[in-house]
Amino acid sequence: MRTGRSALAAVLGGTIALGALTAQPAQAADTGIKVSKVVVNKGKSIVVGTTETKYPTVSFRVTWPAGHTISTASAMPFMYHGTTAVRAFEGPGNQVFLHDMITCNEDGSRAANCEGRLRIRPRENLDSAADATTWKLAFVALLDVKGKTKHEYLNSSATLQVKRAARATVNASPEPVVKNRTLTVTGKLTRADWAKRAYSAYGGKAARLEFRKAGTTTWKAVRTVRANSAGSLRTTVKATADGSWRWMFGQTTTTGGATSAADYVDVR
């Protein structure tokens, strides 16, 4: 499901920016508003599952033309990908991440420093594996001129890498096991499927089997195993000491990393 377009005018209260512009419908025009020093999520990627709302941070500086104040000039941030800012915000079936809460503190008579967060609701904003990509940040600039609202779209160089959340499970058997006998360690790799609203098999991904001997705190790599098409992992090892087993793998450009819970095995 694509998110719907929000109104161009949002509510302003005190130092909460993004405009008390309750004037006539906005018209596209050069507003004279500028944004700079834009940072999204401190430059880090964000991993999104299938249900939990995520709130990447955003900060920026906004300036406006002479004769205006923070109550008549504002810039509303949003993120998009795969198109232009205008088409993303206004087009049919549009898909954007809108702001959740932005606070702006005036710095001089014609500028303000703003910070807050954006909002990603996976069930509303993400519906394809193609959404695990680089999203771009833009702004709707709003200017109230004698009761009429002008708006324009301002691009920025800030981006956000959105990744699919992943999971790993583990099971070591038999439990307990006779010393020096064979221990079979299995597992399952899955990742968020935004189209199905569920976690689906992460086939072909390589995961590392690790072991932590009882009484120690260090995990040691045992071997690397590649999951089959169903996301299943399986290998055998010799049971030599009590300890815990787990699977783990690192993140990629489209998917976050994951580490399974530990499965403790008693060796007798």
C-alpha positions in Angstrom: 0.0 0.0 0.0 1.4 3.4 -1.0 1.1 6.2 1.5 -1.2 9.0 0.6 -0.1 12.6 0.2 -0.2 14.8 3.3 -1.5 18.4 3.2 1.0 21.0 2.3 0.2 23.0 5.4 1.1 21.4 8.8 0.5 22.7 12.3 3.0 25.1 14.0 3.0 25.5 17.8 5.7 27.6 19.5 9.0 26.3 18.2 7.5 23.3 16.5 8.3 24.1 12.9 6.6 23.0 9.7 4.3 25.8 9.4 1.3 27.5 10.8 0.3 28.1 7.3 -3.5 28.0 7.4 -3.9 30.3 4.4 -5.3 29.6 0.9 -4.2 26.4 -1.0 -0.5 26.5 -1.9 0.7 27.5 -5.3 4.0 26.4 -6.8 6.5 29.3 -6.8 10.0 30.4 -5.8 9.7 30.9 -2.1 13.3 32.1 -1.4 13.5 29.5 1.4 16.8 27.6 1.6 17.9 24.5 3.6 21.4 23.5 4.5 23.5 21.3 6.9 21.1 18.4 6.3 21.8 15.1 8.2 19.6 12.0 8.2 19.9 9.3 10.9 23.5 10.6 11.7 24.6 9.1 8.3 23.7 5.6 9.3 21.5 3.1 7.5 18.2 1.9 9.1 16.9 -1.7 9.3 13.1 -2.1 9.1 11.0 -5.2 9.8 7.4 -5.9 9.0 5.5 -4.2 11.8 7.6 -1.9 14.0 7.5 1.8 13.1 11.0 3.3 12.8 12.0 6.9 13.4 15.2 8.0 11.7 16.5 11.3 13.0 16.8 14.5 10.8 18.5 17.8 11.4 18.9 20.8 9.1 19.1 24.6 9.0 16.5 26.7 7.2 16.6 30.4 6.1 13.9 32.5 4.7 13.4 35.9 2.9 13.3 39.3 4.6 9.9 40.2 6.0 9.1 36.7 7.1 9.3 34.8 10.4 9.2 31.2 11.5 5.4 31.4 11.6 5.2 32.3 7.9 8.1 30.3 6.4 8.9 26.6 6.9 10.4 23.6 5.3 8.8 20.1 5.7 11.2 17.2 5.1 10.2 13.9 3.4 12.0 11.0 1.8 11.4 9.3 -1.5 13.2 7.1 -4.1 13.0 6.1 -7.7 11.5 9.3 -9.0 11.6 13.1 -8.5 10.6 14.9 -5.3 7.6 16.4 -7.0 6.3 13.2 -8.5 6.9 11.3 -5.2 4.9 13.8 -3.1 2.1 14.7 -5.5 1.8 11.8 -8.0 -0.7 8.9 -7.9 0.4 6.0 -5.8 3.1 8.1 -4.2 5.5 6.7 -1.7 7.2 8.9 0.8 8.4 8.9 4.4 6.9 12.0 6.1 8.1 13.8 9.2 6.9 12.8 12.6 8.0 15.7 14.8 10.3 18.6 14.0 11.5 21.3 16.4 13.0 24.5 15.1 14.8 27.1 17.2 15.3 30.5 15.6 18.9 31.6 15.2 18.8 35.3 14.2 15.9 37.0 12.5 15.8 34.9 9.3 17.1 31.5 10.2 16.4 28.5 12.4 18.1 25.2 13.3 15.8 22.3 13.2 15.9 18.7 14.4 13.5 15.9 14.9 12.6 12.6 13.2 11.0 11.1 10.2 8.5 8.1 10.3 8.7 4.8 8.5 5.6 2.5 8.9 6.5 -0.7 7.0 2.8 -1.7 6.4 2.1 1.7 4.9 5.4 2.9 3.4 7.1 -0.3 2.1 5.6 -2.9 -0.2 8.5 -4.3 -2.3 12.0 -5.6 -2.0 12.9 -2.7 -4.3 12.2 -0.4 -1.3 15.5 -1.7 0.3 17.5 1.0 -1.4 18.8 4.5 -1.0 16.1 7.0 -0.2 16.6 10.7 -0.9 15.6 13.6 1.4 13.7 16.6 0.0 11.6 19.5 1.5 8.3 21.1 0.8 9.1 24.8 1.4 6.0 26.8 2.5 5.8 30.6 2.5 2.7 32.6 3.5 2.4 35.8 1.4 -0.6 38.0 2.3 -2.8 35.1 3.1 -1.7 32.9 0.2 0.7 30.0 0.6 3.5 29.5 -1.9 5.3 26.2 -2.1 8.3 24.7 -3.8 10.3 21.5 -3.6 13.9 21.7 -2.4 16.3 18.9 -3.0 19.2 18.0 -0.7 22.2 15.7 -0.9 21.2 13.8 2.2 20.2 10.1 1.8 19.1 7.1 3.9 19.9 3.5 3.2 16.8 1.4 4.1 17.4 -2.3 4.8 15.3 -5.4 5.3 15.4 -6.8 8.9 16.7 -10.4 9.1 16.5 -13.2 11.7 18.4 -16.4 12.4 17.5 -19.4 14.6 19.6 -22.3 15.9 19.2 -25.8 17.2 21.9 -28.2 18.3 21.1 -31.9 18.9 21.1 -34.4 20.5 21.0 -32.7 24.0 22.8 -33.9 26.0 25.4 -35.5 23.8 28.1 -38.0 24.6 31.6 -36.6 24.4 33.3 -36.9 21.0 30.1 -37.9 19.4 28.5 -36.1 16.4 26.5 -33.0 17.1 24.1 -31.7 14.4 23.6 -27.9 14.3 20.7 -26.6 12.2 19.2 -23.2 11.7 16.9 -21.0 9.6 17.6 -17.6 8.0 14.7 -15.3 7.2 14.3 -11.7 6.3 11.5 -9.2 6.1 9.3 -9.6 3.0 7.4 -6.2 2.8 5.1 -7.5 0.0 3.9 -10.4 2.1 4.1 -8.6 5.4 6.0 -11.5 6.9 9.5 -13.0 7.2 10.5 -15.2 4.3 13.4 -17.6 3.6 16.8 -16.0 3.1 18.2 -18.6 0.7 21.8 -18.6 -0.5 23.1 -16.5 2.4 26.3 -17.6 4.1 26.2 -17.8 7.9 29.0 -18.5 10.4 28.6 -21.1 13.1 30.2 -20.0 16.4 30.9 -21.8 19.7 31.4 -20.4 23.2 32.9 -22.9 25.7 31.2 -23.0 29.1 32.9 -20.7 31.6 34.2 -18.4 28.9 32.9 -15.2 27.2 34.5 -15.5 23.8 32.7 -16.8 20.7 34.9 -18.7 18.3 34.2 -19.2 14.6 33.8 -22.9 13.7 32.8 -22.8 10.0 30.8 -21.0 7.4 27.7 -22.7 5.9 25.5 -21.4 3.0 21.8 -21.7 3.5 19.8 -23.6 0.9 16.9 -22.1 -1.1 14.6 -22.5 1.9 17.0 -20.6 4.1 17.9 -23.7 6.1 21.4 -24.3 7.6 22.8 -27.7 8.6 26.2 -29.0 9.6 27.8 -31.5 12.0 30.6 -31.1 14.5 32.4 -33.2 17.1 31.1 -32.6 20.7 34.2 -32.0 22.8 33.0 -29.7 25.6 30.0 -28.1 27.2 29.1 -24.8 25.6 26.8 -22.8 23.4 26.2 -22.7 19.7 24.9 -19.9 17.4 24.6 -18.7 13.8 25.4 -15.2 12.7 25.8 -13.2 9.5 26.7 -9.6 8.6 24.6 -7.0 6.8 24.5 -6.4 3.1 23.6 -3.4 1.1 19.9 -4.4 1.2 19.6 -6.5 4.4 20.6 -6.1 8.0 22.7 -8.7 9.8 21.4 -11.2 12.4 22.6 -13.4 15.2 20.6 -16.3 16.6 20.0 -16.9 20.2 22.5 -19.3 21.9 21.7 -23.0 22.2 23.6 -24.6 25.2 24.6 -28.3 24.9 25.7 -30.4 27.8 28.5 -32.8 26.8 28.8 -36.0 29.0 
